[in-house]
Amino acid sequence: MSNSFTKVVFSTKFSQNLRFMSSVFRGHQLVYSEFGEPARVVQKQECTTGAPGNNDVVIKMIAAPINPADINTIQGKYPVKPTFPAVAGNEGVGEIVSVGPDISDIKVGDRVITLKNGLGTWRTHLTINRDNVLKVPKKLGLVEAATLSVNPCTAFRMLKDFEKLKPGDTVIQNGANSACGQSIIQICRAWGLRTVNVVRNRDNLDELVAFLKGLGATHILTEDSLRTTKVFLNGDLSKPKLALNCVGGQSALEILRHLDNNGTMVTYGGMSREPVTVPTSALIFKDVKIRGFWLTRWSKENADSIDRYEMFEELISMMTNNELQGPAYQMVDFVNFKEALLNTMTIKGMAGKKYILNFEKA
């Protein structure tokens, strides 16, 4: 009897230990312990991820983009300040490799995206509460999934929340070749909206124009040609009800000049690092509205809202129906993360190409 009992206890403990061991994942993460230039302060280090808590899941990351907000966060220039040491990255897609005992609606092998800001997605494995992930279909493209929760959502909300737009209405935007600008063009096309898209002049302008036209852009203008365009005077397009600004400075002023009476300009970025200047006449005689948008705040305030999940459902539907594709991108092996950081911070990263960390060789 005693020997039999000992064998049973030993067998149970061995089984439990084996299960725990199989839930330990060893990998790497990108960490920084001070603010500064990303290529200097971000370091790769080994990490161990243990078994998940009752309501947690463990994700094996597949791909995670580098966004301008990630760079600004590491530099200490973003409103969100992490606790050091901090794992970088705010967005990405991965596969569930372990689930807590209280979870029944998601399983090992499911593909998910992260939903909460500041989780630190630049790592091979991530333990996270079930409420902070969204299951996505495996038929959703890898790039589309990895970049879903920031730029397409920003574009969607700005087009939805500031003006009641109807098919045939016009939207004007600067920084049109940015990742968010590309989403704006495609969502407008899907909704029957027309777009005037402003970009900086460049050597490969013809190539860029062809690319944006392929996404559904109605008109593409350089910042110089915007000042003299007749597109709104000759009846080709109605004046824009909505202007979307991610540049600031003179560029913002130029798109504001074309805004219709009672229209809205929404600022969601400031790539020029110059202030937005609003003429007094635009406020008095055109009664334009000047607004700002920050997705992080919106997501926090609407974390469990129906609007948020309906937005994801519609965006995923557009993506799987080939109405909305991910941004122009370049995959970079995780081991070459410094190359990706440097390229994001230079003109390469300002040209609309998204650098995405690939964890396959991490």
C-alpha positions as CSV (number, residue, x, y, z in Angstrom):
1,M,0.0,0.0,0.0
2,S,2.8,2.4,1.0
3,N,4.8,1.7,-2.1
4,S,1.7,2.1,-4.3
5,F,0.9,5.5,-2.7
6,T,4.5,6.6,-3.1
7,K,4.4,5.8,-6.8
8,V,1.1,7.7,-7.3
9,V,2.5,10.8,-5.5
10,F,5.7,10.6,-7.5
11,S,3.9,10.2,-10.7
12,T,1.6,13.2,-10.0
13,K,4.5,15.4,-9.0
14,F,6.5,14.3,-12.1
15,S,3.5,15.1,-14.3
16,Q,3.0,18.5,-12.8
17,N,6.7,19.3,-13.0
18,L,6.8,18.2,-16.7
19,R,3.8,20.4,-17.4
20,F,5.5,23.4,-15.7
21,M,8.7,22.8,-17.6
22,S,6.9,22.7,-20.9
23,S,5.4,26.1,-20.0
24,V,8.8,27.8,-19.6
25,F,9.9,29.6,-22.7
26,R,13.4,31.0,-23.1
27,G,14.1,33.8,-25.6
28,H,15.2,37.4,-26.0
29,Q,13.8,40.9,-25.5
30,L,14.8,44.4,-26.4
31,V,15.2,46.4,-23.2
32,Y,16.2,50.0,-22.4
33,S,17.0,51.4,-18.9
34,E,17.3,55.1,-19.8
35,F,15.9,57.5,-22.4
36,G,18.0,58.3,-25.3
37,E,18.7,57.5,-29.0
38,P,17.2,54.0,-29.6
39,A,20.2,52.5,-31.3
40,R,22.3,53.4,-28.3
41,V,20.0,52.6,-25.3
42,V,18.1,49.6,-26.6
43,Q,19.9,46.3,-25.8
44,K,19.1,42.7,-26.6
45,Q,19.0,40.4,-23.5
46,E,17.9,36.9,-22.7
47,C,14.6,36.4,-20.9
48,T,12.5,33.6,-19.5
49,T,8.7,33.4,-19.6
50,G,7.0,31.1,-17.1
51,A,3.6,29.5,-16.9
52,P,0.7,31.9,-17.3
53,G,-1.6,32.9,-14.5
54,N,-5.2,31.9,-14.3
55,N,-6.4,34.5,-16.8
56,D,-3.2,35.0,-18.7
57,V,-1.9,33.7,-22.0
58,V,1.7,33.3,-23.3
59,I,2.2,34.6,-26.8
60,K,5.1,33.7,-29.0
61,M,5.6,36.8,-31.0
62,I,5.8,36.5,-34.8
63,A,6.2,40.1,-36.0
64,A,6.2,43.6,-34.5
65,P,6.5,46.9,-36.3
66,I,8.6,49.9,-35.3
67,N,6.4,53.0,-35.2
68,P,7.4,56.6,-34.7
69,A,5.7,56.5,-31.3
70,D,8.0,53.7,-30.3
71,I,11.0,55.8,-31.2
72,N,9.6,58.8,-29.3
73,T,8.8,56.7,-26.3
74,I,12.4,55.4,-26.1
75,Q,13.7,59.0,-26.5
76,G,11.5,60.1,-23.6
77,K,9.6,62.5,-25.9
78,Y,6.2,60.7,-25.7
79,P,3.5,61.4,-23.1
80,V,3.6,57.7,-21.9
81,K,6.6,57.2,-19.7
82,P,7.6,53.5,-19.0
83,T,9.0,52.1,-15.7
84,F,12.7,51.1,-16.2
85,P,13.9,48.6,-17.2
86,A,11.3,48.6,-20.0
87,V,10.7,46.3,-23.0
88,A,10.1,48.4,-26.1
89,G,7.3,48.0,-28.6
90,N,3.6,48.7,-28.5
91,E,2.1,46.6,-31.3
92,G,2.5,43.1,-32.9
93,V,1.0,39.7,-33.7
94,G,1.8,36.4,-32.2
95,E,0.7,32.8,-31.6
96,I,-0.7,31.5,-28.3
97,V,1.6,28.9,-26.9
98,S,0.1,28.5,-23.4
99,V,-3.1,29.5,-21.7
100,G,-4.2,29.9,-18.0
101,P,-6.5,27.3,-16.5
102,D,-9.5,29.8,-16.4
103,I,-9.4,30.5,-20.1
104,S,-11.8,28.6,-22.5
105,D,-12.4,31.0,-25.4
106,I,-8.9,31.0,-26.8
107,K,-6.5,28.1,-27.3
108,V,-2.9,27.2,-28.1
109,G,-2.2,27.8,-31.8
110,D,-4.6,30.8,-32.1
111,R,-3.2,34.0,-33.6
112,V,-3.7,37.2,-31.7
113,I,-2.8,40.9,-31.7
114,T,-2.0,42.9,-28.6
115,L,-4.5,45.6,-27.6
116,K,-2.9,47.6,-24.7
117,N,-0.3,50.3,-25.0
118,G,3.1,49.8,-23.3
119,L,3.1,46.0,-23.2
120,G,6.5,45.6,-24.7
121,T,6.1,43.6,-27.9
122,W,9.7,43.5,-29.0
123,R,10.4,40.2,-27.3
124,T,10.1,36.6,-28.3
125,H,7.5,35.7,-25.7
126,L,5.0,37.8,-23.8
127,T,2.7,36.9,-20.9
128,I,-0.5,39.0,-21.0
129,N,-4.0,39.1,-19.6
130,R,-6.6,37.5,-21.8
131,D,-8.5,40.9,-22.0
132,N,-5.5,42.5,-23.7
133,V,-5.4,40.4,-26.8
134,L,-7.7,40.0,-29.8
135,K,-8.0,36.8,-31.7
136,V,-7.5,37.3,-35.4
137,P,-8.2,34.9,-38.3
138,K,-5.1,33.1,-39.6
139,K,-6.1,34.1,-43.2
140,L,-5.4,37.7,-42.2
141,G,-2.0,38.6,-43.7
142,L,1.0,38.7,-41.4
143,V,1.8,42.4,-42.1
144,E,-1.9,43.4,-41.8
145,A,-2.1,41.7,-38.4
146,A,1.1,43.0,-37.1
147,T,0.2,46.6,-38.0
148,L,-3.6,46.5,-37.3
149,S,-3.9,48.1,-33.9
150,V,-2.3,51.5,-34.6
151,N,-2.4,53.1,-38.1
152,P,-5.6,51.5,-39.5
153,C,-7.4,52.3,-36.2
154,T,-6.2,55.9,-36.2
155,A,-7.4,56.3,-39.8
156,F,-10.7,54.7,-39.1
157,R,-11.5,56.8,-36.0
158,M,-10.5,60.1,-37.6
159,L,-12.7,59.4,-40.6
160,K,-15.6,58.3,-38.4
161,D,-15.6,60.5,-35.4
162,F,-15.1,64.2,-36.5
163,E,-17.4,64.7,-39.5
164,K,-20.5,62.9,-40.9
165,L,-19.0,61.9,-44.2
166,K,-21.1,60.4,-47.0
167,P,-20.0,58.8,-50.3
168,G,-18.7,61.5,-52.7
169,D,-17.4,63.7,-49.9
170,T,-13.7,64.8,-50.1
171,V,-11.0,64.3,-47.5
172,I,-7.6,66.1,-47.8
173,Q,-4.5,64.9,-46.0
174,N,-0.8,65.6,-45.8
175,G,1.9,62.9,-45.2
176,A,-0.2,60.8,-47.5
177,N,2.5,58.2,-48.1
178,S,2.9,57.5,-44.3
179,A,1.6,54.2,-43.0
180,C,-1.5,55.9,-41.6
181,G,-1.9,57.9,-44.8
182,Q,-2.0,54.7,-46.8
183,S,-4.8,53.4,-44.6
184,I,-6.7,56.6,-45.0
185,I,-6.6,56.3,-48.8
186,Q,-7.9,52.7,-48.8
187,I,-10.6,53.2,-46.2
188,C,-11.9,56.2,-48.1
189,R,-12.0,54.2,-51.3
190,A,-13.9,51.5,-49.5
191,W,-16.4,54.0,-48.2
192,G,-16.8,55.9,-51.4
193,L,-14.9,59.0,-50.2
194,R,-12.6,60.9,-52.5
195,T,-9.1,61.9,-51.4
196,V,-6.6,64.7,-52.1
197,N,-3.3,63.4,-50.9
198,V,-0.3,65.7,-50.3
199,V,3.3,64.5,-50.4
200,R,6.7,66.1,-50.4
201,N,8.5,66.4,-53.8
202,R,11.1,63.7,-54.3
203,D,13.2,62.0,-57.0
204,N,10.9,59.0,-57.2
205,L,7.7,61.0,-57.3
206,D,6.3,59.2,-60.3
207,E,6.8,55.9,-58.6
208,L,5.1,57.1,-55.4
209,V,2.2,58.6,-57.3
210,A,1.6,55.2,-59.1
211,F,1.8,53.4,-55.7
212,L,-0.8,55.7,-54.0
213,K,-3.0,55.6,-57.1
214,G,-3.0,51.8,-56.8
215,L,-4.3,52.2,-53.3
216,G,-7.2,54.3,-54.5
217,A,-6.0,57.9,-54.2
218,T,-8.2,60.3,-56.1
219,H,-5.6,63.1,-56.5
220,I,-2.0,63.4,-55.5
221,L,-0.3,66.8,-55.1
222,T,3.1,67.9,-53.9
223,E,3.2,70.5,-51.2
224,D,4.3,73.0,-53.9
225,S,1.5,72.2,-56.3
226,L,-1.1,72.3,-53.5
227,R,-0.7,76.1,-53.3
228,T,-1.7,76.6,-57.0
229,T,-4.0,73.7,-57.6
230,K,-7.4,74.3,-59.4
231,V,-8.8,70.9,-58.4
232,F,-11.4,72.5,-56.1
233,L,-12.2,75.5,-58.5
234,N,-12.9,73.6,-61.7
235,G,-15.5,71.4,-60.2
236,D,-13.5,68.1,-60.2
237,L,-14.0,67.8,-56.4
238,S,-16.1,69.3,-53.7
239,K,-14.1,71.2,-51.0
240,P,-13.0,68.9,-48.2
241,K,-15.1,68.6,-45.1
242,L,-12.2,66.9,-43.3
243,A,-8.5,67.6,-43.3
244,L,-6.0,65.2,-41.6
245,N,-2.7,66.6,-40.6
246,C,0.4,64.7,-39.5
247,V,3.0,67.2,-40.5
248,G,2.2,70.6,-39.0
249,G,3.8,73.9,-40.0
250,Q,3.3,75.3,-43.5
251,S,2.0,72.0,-44.7
252,A,-0.9,72.1,-42.2
253,L,-1.7,75.7,-43.1
254,E,-1.9,74.8,-46.8
255,I,-4.4,72.0,-46.4
256,L,-6.4,74.1,-44.0
257,R,-6.8,76.8,-46.7
258,H,-8.7,74.4,-48.8
259,L,-11.1,73.2,-46.1
260,D,-14.8,73.9,-46.6
261,N,-16.8,76.2,-44.4
262,N,-17.5,74.5,-41.0
263,G,-15.0,71.8,-41.9
264,T,-12.6,70.1,-39.4
265,M,-8.9,69.7,-39.4
266,V,-7.6,66.9,-37.2
267,T,-4.0,66.9,-36.2
268,Y,-2.6,63.5,-35.2
269,G,1.2,64.0,-35.7
270,G,3.8,66.7,-36.2
271,M,6.6,65.3,-38.4
272,S,7.9,68.8,-39.2
273,R,8.2,69.6,-35.5
274,E,6.6,73.0,-36.4
275,P,3.5,74.4,-34.7
276,V,0.1,74.4,-36.4
277,T,-0.8,78.0,-37.2
278,V,-4.5,78.9,-37.8
279,P,-5.4,82.1,-39.6
280,T,-7.9,84.3,-37.8
281,S,-10.0,84.5,-41.0
282,A,-10.4,80.7,-41.1
283,L,-11.9,80.8,-37.6
284,I,-14.1,83.8,-38.1
285,F,-15.3,83.6,-41.7
286,K,-15.1,79.8,-42.3
287,D,-15.8,78.7,-38.7
288,V,-13.4,75.8,-39.1
289,K,-12.9,73.4,-36.2
290,I,-9.3,72.5,-35.1
291,R,-9.1,69.2,-33.3
292,G,-6.5,66.7,-32.2
293,F,-6.5,62.9,-32.0
294,W,-4.4,60.5,-30.0
295,L,-5.3,56.8,-30.4
296,T,-3.8,55.9,-27.1
297,R,-6.3,58.1,-25.2
298,W,-9.2,56.9,-27.3
299,S,-8.3,53.2,-26.8
300,K,-8.0,53.7,-23.0
301,E,-11.4,55.5,-22.8
302,N,-13.0,52.9,-25.1
303,A,-11.2,49.7,-24.0
304,D,-14.3,47.6,-23.7
305,S,-16.7,49.6,-26.0
306,I,-18.8,48.1,-28.7
307,D,-17.3,50.8,-31.1
308,R,-13.8,49.4,-30.6
309,Y,-14.7,45.8,-31.4
310,E,-16.9,46.8,-34.3
311,M,-14.0,48.9,-35.7
312,F,-11.7,45.8,-35.5
313,E,-14.3,43.7,-37.1
314,E,-14.8,46.1,-40.0
315,L,-11.0,46.6,-40.5
316,I,-10.3,42.9,-40.5
317,S,-13.2,42.4,-43.0
318,M,-11.7,45.0,-45.3
319,M,-8.3,43.3,-45.0
320,T,-9.5,39.8,-45.7
321,N,-11.5,41.1,-48.6
322,N,-8.5,42.8,-50.1
323,E,-9.9,46.3,-49.7
324,L,-7.3,47.3,-47.2
325,Q,-3.7,46.1,-47.3
326,G,-0.8,46.7,-44.9
327,P,1.7,49.5,-45.4
328,A,4.8,49.3,-47.6
329,Y,7.2,47.4,-45.4
330,Q,10.5,45.7,-44.9
331,M,10.9,42.7,-42.7
332,V,14.1,42.8,-40.5
333,D,15.4,39.9,-38.6
334,F,15.2,40.4,-34.8
335,V,19.0,40.1,-34.6
336,N,19.3,43.2,-36.8
337,F,17.1,45.3,-34.7
338,K,19.5,48.3,-34.6
339,E,19.4,48.5,-38.4
340,A,15.7,48.7,-38.2
341,L,15.8,51.4,-35.5
342,L,18.3,53.5,-37.4
343,N,16.3,53.3,-40.7
344,T,13.1,54.2,-39.0
345,M,14.7,57.4,-37.6
346,T,16.2,58.5,-41.0
347,I,14.6,59.5,-44.2
348,K,14.0,55.8,-45.0
349,G,11.5,55.6,-42.2
350,M,9.8,58.9,-43.3
351,A,9.1,57.6,-46.8
352,G,6.2,55.4,-45.9
353,K,8.0,52.1,-45.4
354,K,7.3,50.3,-42.2
355,Y,10.2,48.3,-40.6
356,I,8.9,45.2,-39.0
357,L,10.8,42.9,-36.6
358,N,10.7,39.3,-37.6
359,F,11.1,36.9,-34.6
360,E,11.7,33.8,-36.6
361,K,15.5,34.0,-36.1
362,A,15.3,35.5,-32.6
